[in-house]
Amino acid sequence: MTLHENCSWNGSQLWSPQLVLVLGIPQVTLNILSLVSNGIVIIVILASRDLHHPIFMLFGNLALSDLLSSSSGLWISVLFLAHPDNTIRGSRDLLVPYALYATSVFSTIYNLVSIGIERYLMVVGGGLRAPVRVSKRKAVTVVLANWTLAVTLGSLPLLSWNVLDSSCQPSELYGPFCINYLIFITIPHCVVALALPLFSYLNIVLVLKKQEAAMESHGGGGSRLAEVPVVRTSIAIWLLTVASYTPFFAGVLVDVAGWHCPEDLYPGFFVFRNVTAIMITLNALGNPVLYTLKVKSLGSKFLLLFSRCSPNNQIQMQDIRDVRTFNP
């Protein structure tokens, strides 16, 4: 079965050059910015021994997922600029970048769930006496498991589960993906991305409020209140991801709900598809900003890196040392 063979669409040019540029140029620009910013986050975490804690390993792995999302998104954007009609037909050229894009989405979801669970164990898991600390070895195991599952599910279209190699119903938005593949991956991941982090963070917020009330009544201090900045950062990252990925998941759900011909959907639905890609890129670009602004230990490392690279540095090393840092 070929893509849209039952439709009257003759493959003529649908995209106007102006619309292609309006949609494609911002995607390319944002993807490049995201590649640079997430690359810096990964370099800073790898180069800083004092950041080699489980939570920062998970943050670094999330930056790696965003790096893959941005690189595959850049690839798709270039293909869109060069051959916009192929994004409707569903060409073989799109199969690999779409598979990498799907892999990055899976990895992002698994990382968000892992960060939520790590914060839950750190703040809630040990009860009122002591937190449950996740070891570096366990964090590495979780990272490897996340990528194994993400790569496995993301590579399924490359192993013949696609319209070009099988007789499945095509996706209008993400050809040459099959509709049954999108159903297989979308619904369970929507539930996982929403339910598990929501449960974790709600419990964390309740426990921290109880601890704060206990501290105010006794006039004492609690070590786990130092976890608050990173908890807030984790929640902000999760909320940003939910807001950015919701249009993408909604588009997929609409795609699998009913089948149409391209001429029935153009241009609105395909423009919406490109906007969802921009939203995902904005999420990948927004995460490094949250790392820098919310987690002061990472922010100080960024300042130190830029101070070393700038010949006209106005930031004194003593100012860097005076920045308050968080040590999980």
PyMOL commands that set and color helices and strands:
alter all, ss='L'
color gray80, all
select helices_A, chain A and resi 17-47+49-51+54-82+86-89+92-125+136-154+156-159+179-218+223-257+262-265+268-294+296-309+317-322
alter helices_A, ss='H'
color red, helices_A
deselect
rebuild
show_as cartoon
